[in-house]
Amino acid sequence: MKYIVFISLFTISFSASFFIYLPSPQISAEAIDTQLDAHFNEQPDGLSQSASPILETPSQASEQTLNAAIELDELSLQELALLVDSPFFDNTPWLSAKAADALAKYDFLQLQDAYQRLLNSKIKGSDRLLNLIVKSMAAHSSIDTLDFLLSRPAERITSRHFSQVFNDASASNATEIAEWVLSKNYYADIEDNENKVAAVFEKVAEQSPSLARSYLPRAHIHLKQHILYGLMDSFDQYQQFEALVVYMSANEHKVLNQLVINSMASQYPAQTAQWLASRPDHNYAESVYKSIFIAQVEEDFTSAANWYFQNSPDSKQSIINTVLFRGHDGTNQDTLLTWAQNLPIEYSSYAIGDLLSWLVAKDIDFVLQHYNKVQDKGQRYRISTRAFNEIQREAPEFLDEFIAQSEFSKELLEKLAWREANGL
Amino acid sequence: MKKRIYISFVIAILVIGAGLGHVAASLYSTEKTTSYHDLASYNSQSRTSVLNGSPQTPVIKSTSTKAFNLQKVFGSNLAAKSESQKLILMYQSLSELPQQAVSSLIEEVDSLENVTPEDKALWLVMLISRMAEISPELSIELVNNLTSENLKARGLPLDKNFVMKTIFTIWAKHSPQQALQHLLTDTQYDADYLTLIFRHWAAKSFEQALRAAKALQEHTLESYYGMVEGSYQASHFQQLIPFIQAQQSDELSKKLFRQWTFFDALSAAQWLADNTKVDEAQELKEAMFSGLVREDFNYAIEWYFANTNDSFTRPAFAGSNFYMFIRPQQFAQVIDWLLLQDFSVFGHNSWVHKIEYDVARNTLKYDIDLVKRYAAQIQDNRRRNELNLSIYSALAKQDPTSAKAFIVELGLANNAEFLKIIEAIDFRLNTPCMGFCY
């Protein structure tokens, strides 16, 4: 009995002591799952991707600074920079993540301060760390980060960071970033960054064409084209173009209106041709007619060229140049020749000459076969010199024969002598 | 008496029980936390490391895979996150896992549902990286078992060499000596790995790395490449020079001076001035000029012409884009320097003209008045008028009225030729441009 009492007393004192001194119990698997859910769904502050400017008051900001676990001092920056330092082409995501995780503890102002200090230092690995700092700043507020980068003298590295933050922010919140661009002074803030910011309007237009269109009245004149490009990229119906043209002609600069009409012509050539025909009293720029021709030339050369020749306000010679320049590569040469021969008599010879000039490099036999159809001596001379160059380069053994038979043999011999004298 | 002995005995049992209970509790707790103590930490300094500070964000510390629902973390939650958010979340999930848990998770990557192959590959890299912190040898073994065919069959867009270099980078940053030992006893790696190790070693502990590099019998060139890449102080580069020269590699020498110039252009320039004759190392001096310009414009000019035989009017660097290295903070200093130059001795579009064109026009973004004062002192009509037009354009972008006032100020309000150009500038500013507007 005594022994039982002793054993009981020992067990009680042992157990009591064990459980008193044991650290708090391990979290159960279920509890951890719950925490994980919270961790991944609620987005802790350090990771939230908000584009809104920081609205905290100065006192809140300084409180955060004081509360930060560790100061982001020079030693810390060196430590982090060394951690992520790697050759340009090597990237170790784990180490980047480790540094980014450490940076997530700091508030925007601390990161901004660190960025400025690091930018002027030559710490090993500073390039990669600056990238991470900028990303951490953007995680607090993309807008504040963009404003901060704009406020700095334009150096290559800040310019690169601006693009990085702008692109990331545009991908996640195009509308807010587009509004930010529109709110800035174009010449002071945007002009030098135009090639970086333009794409955001395309993103907005993809999501909401009507919203993108609503930007037009308040956008700077040099930004409107980017809005229009985005808007037009989002269109999948001819009527959308027509509606935009109506709006543009009443409200916007004629250059921009022309841009829309040209795009409409490129995408909907047949409808645009009808649209033009229904407005005989309007003088539209030649480029619209050219766009319609270019959009249709591959499908049916003769029909497209005839329409263009008959309707374009441009000079006939210029039309012929355009038709043959655009058509000579992808169209059978007999078709091209037939088209040229069928033109009104006053243009036909010029068109044949122009065509043969283009075809010298492609089919010299064809050119020589039809050479005599060219009436203008100047054109014949141009064709002959081109043929001379081509034969000298590709088949010099036939050059003497070609020169002897040419009506310009004297000029070609002089050319040859000059070239030989100059070692060409 | 017997009663007293009995009570003493009971107290002794209670005390012994309590003591043993305490010891047992401590042992139990230590056993559970040993795995955390084993985890590699990069910072051995006594101060609190930025990497080890207590985070604001909750970090889940789990000791087994049971406590870590992989699919939940791998799942759609991550899909919507940006790349950097994703990496941080992955890191936070894995950074404290012990070896056994990491091993198990590596096996689970393939079975994940609703995860893109790219994310699976990233998870695998992150898990292997975590393993590299705990046991680099084991992580290497894991990667050795990955073949290109195997990765392809698993649909993982991952390069084995990339993963292996990731491991060595982590290892070299933490324990370069051990990483080197491993490398030297295994023939499967190419010499690039040696460069990698010495790069990180030199950055971490230059003297130690240099001793190791000196002790190497072969592949010394690669190790010195690493030493150069990892160096960042003038004293490092100075110490390296005799060893680099012994390698007889122009490429490596150039690399050393490029690197030195990047970190400390002034000391690099001083070394070359002290250790080469005027007609020597022309290529290095020319290459160094841009870096020096960035640090101290006046010194760069003075140094270059004092240490080369180039003529002042036609130096070898004239064809390069050296002027683009001038920083906005230096513009005022450069404009002062320009005022002292006699442009008549230079040919058209000389290097000095390039500086004037670039700096004066870029200064307009920050200080129009400075450029106005500079333009007023230019004697050459053509240069002055061209600059005045740029000033007009800059002013017109801010305030058309002050731009017009500037023309009056210049006395050119009735100059037809000038006004024609002004008209063209106004047209450009007020007409939409197609493409990008410059």
HADDOCK unambig.tbl for C-alpha pairs under 7 A between the chains (distance, minus, plus):
assign (segid A and resid 6 and name CA) (segid B and resid 10 and name CA) 6.85 0.50 0.50
assign (segid A and resid 9 and name CA) (segid B and resid 14 and name CA) 6.29 0.50 0.50
assign (segid A and resid 10 and name CA) (segid B and resid 13 and name CA) 5.59 0.50 0.50
assign (segid A and resid 10 and name CA) (segid B and resid 14 and name CA) 5.60 0.50 0.50
assign (segid A and resid 10 and name CA) (segid B and resid 17 and name CA) 4.98 0.50 0.50
assign (segid A and resid 11 and name CA) (segid B and resid 17 and name CA) 6.80 0.50 0.50
assign (segid A and resid 13 and name CA) (segid B and resid 14 and name CA) 5.36 0.50 0.50
assign (segid A and resid 13 and name CA) (segid B and resid 17 and name CA) 5.03 0.50 0.50
assign (segid A and resid 13 and name CA) (segid B and resid 18 and name CA) 4.92 0.50 0.50
assign (segid A and resid 14 and name CA) (segid B and resid 17 and name CA) 4.18 0.50 0.50
assign (segid A and resid 14 and name CA) (segid B and resid 18 and name CA) 4.65 0.50 0.50
assign (segid A and resid 14 and name CA) (segid B and resid 20 and name CA) 6.29 0.50 0.50
assign (segid A and resid 14 and name CA) (segid B and resid 21 and name CA) 4.31 0.50 0.50
assign (segid A and resid 15 and name CA) (segid B and resid 21 and name CA) 6.16 0.50 0.50
assign (segid A and resid 17 and name CA) (segid B and resid 18 and name CA) 4.85 0.50 0.50
assign (segid A and resid 17 and name CA) (segid B and resid 21 and name CA) 4.86 0.50 0.50
assign (segid A and resid 17 and name CA) (segid B and resid 22 and name CA) 5.41 0.50 0.50
assign (segid A and resid 18 and name CA) (segid B and resid 21 and name CA) 4.17 0.50 0.50
assign (segid A and resid 18 and name CA) (segid B and resid 22 and name CA) 5.13 0.50 0.50
assign (segid A and resid 18 and name CA) (segid B and resid 24 and name CA) 6.45 0.50 0.50
assign (segid A and resid 18 and name CA) (segid B and resid 25 and name CA) 4.92 0.50 0.50
assign (segid A and resid 21 and name CA) (segid B and resid 22 and name CA) 5.89 0.50 0.50
assign (segid A and resid 21 and name CA) (segid B and resid 25 and name CA) 5.91 0.50 0.50
assign (segid A and resid 22 and name CA) (segid B and resid 25 and name CA) 4.91 0.50 0.50
assign (segid A and resid 22 and name CA) (segid B and resid 26 and name CA) 6.75 0.50 0.50
assign (segid A and resid 22 and name CA) (segid B and resid 29 and name CA) 6.69 0.50 0.50
assign (segid A and resid 23 and name CA) (segid B and resid 29 and name CA) 6.73 0.50 0.50
assign (segid A and resid 29 and name CA) (segid B and resid 66 and name CA) 6.01 0.50 0.50
assign (segid A and resid 29 and name CA) (segid B and resid 67 and name CA) 4.14 0.50 0.50
assign (segid A and resid 32 and name CA) (segid B and resid 67 and name CA) 5.87 0.50 0.50
assign (segid A and resid 33 and name CA) (segid B and resid 67 and name CA) 6.81 0.50 0.50
assign (segid A and resid 33 and name CA) (segid B and resid 68 and name CA) 6.81 0.50 0.50
assign (segid A and resid 33 and name CA) (segid B and resid 69 and name CA) 6.51 0.50 0.50
assign (segid A and resid 40 and name CA) (segid B and resid 77 and name CA) 6.77 0.50 0.50
assign (segid A and resid 44 and name CA) (segid B and resid 57 and name CA) 5.94 0.50 0.50
assign (segid A and resid 46 and name CA) (segid B and resid 57 and name CA) 6.83 0.50 0.50
assign (segid A and resid 47 and name CA) (segid B and resid 85 and name CA) 6.32 0.50 0.50
assign (segid A and resid 69 and name CA) (segid B and resid 53 and name CA) 6.22 0.50 0.50
assign (segid A and resid 69 and name CA) (segid B and resid 54 and name CA) 6.27 0.50 0.50
assign (segid A and resid 70 and name CA) (segid B and resid 50 and name CA) 6.30 0.50 0.50
assign (segid A and resid 70 and name CA) (segid B and resid 53 and name CA) 6.44 0.50 0.50
assign (segid A and resid 76 and name CA) (segid B and resid 50 and name CA) 5.53 0.50 0.50
assign (segid A and resid 92 and name CA) (segid B and resid 166 and name CA) 5.51 0.50 0.50
assign (segid A and resid 94 and name CA) (segid B and resid 91 and name CA) 6.88 0.50 0.50
assign (segid A and resid 94 and name CA) (segid B and resid 126 and name CA) 5.70 0.50 0.50
assign (segid A and resid 94 and name CA) (segid B and resid 129 and name CA) 6.16 0.50 0.50
assign (segid A and resid 97 and name CA) (segid B and resid 87 and name CA) 5.26 0.50 0.50
assign (segid A and resid 97 and name CA) (segid B and resid 88 and name CA) 5.06 0.50 0.50
assign (segid A and resid 97 and name CA) (segid B and resid 91 and name CA) 5.91 0.50 0.50
assign (segid A and resid 98 and name CA) (segid B and resid 91 and name CA) 6.46 0.50 0.50
assign (segid A and resid 100 and name CA) (segid B and resid 88 and name CA) 6.44 0.50 0.50
assign (segid A and resid 101 and name CA) (segid B and resid 88 and name CA) 5.50 0.50 0.50
assign (segid A and resid 102 and name CA) (segid B and resid 50 and name CA) 6.54 0.50 0.50
assign (segid A and resid 102 and name CA) (segid B and resid 51 and name CA) 5.53 0.50 0.50
assign (segid A and resid 105 and name CA) (segid B and resid 55 and name CA) 5.86 0.50 0.50
assign (segid A and resid 105 and name CA) (segid B and resid 56 and name CA) 5.76 0.50 0.50
assign (segid A and resid 122 and name CA) (segid B and resid 263 and name CA) 5.58 0.50 0.50
assign (segid A and resid 124 and name CA) (segid B and resid 232 and name CA) 6.38 0.50 0.50
assign (segid A and resid 153 and name CA) (segid B and resid 328 and name CA) 6.25 0.50 0.50
assign (segid A and resid 187 and name CA) (segid B and resid 397 and name CA) 6.18 0.50 0.50
assign (segid A and resid 195 and name CA) (segid B and resid 436 and name CA) 6.63 0.50 0.50
assign (segid A and resid 221 and name CA) (segid B and resid 432 and name CA) 5.52 0.50 0.50
assign (segid A and resid 222 and name CA) (segid B and resid 432 and name CA) 5.23 0.50 0.50
assign (segid A and resid 222 and name CA) (segid B and resid 433 and name CA) 6.20 0.50 0.50
assign (segid A and resid 222 and name CA) (segid B and resid 437 and name CA) 6.86 0.50 0.50
assign (segid A and resid 225 and name CA) (segid B and resid 434 and name CA) 6.87 0.50 0.50
assign (segid A and resid 255 and name CA) (segid B and resid 432 and name CA) 6.59 0.50 0.50
assign (segid A and resid 256 and name CA) (segid B and resid 432 and name CA) 6.87 0.50 0.50
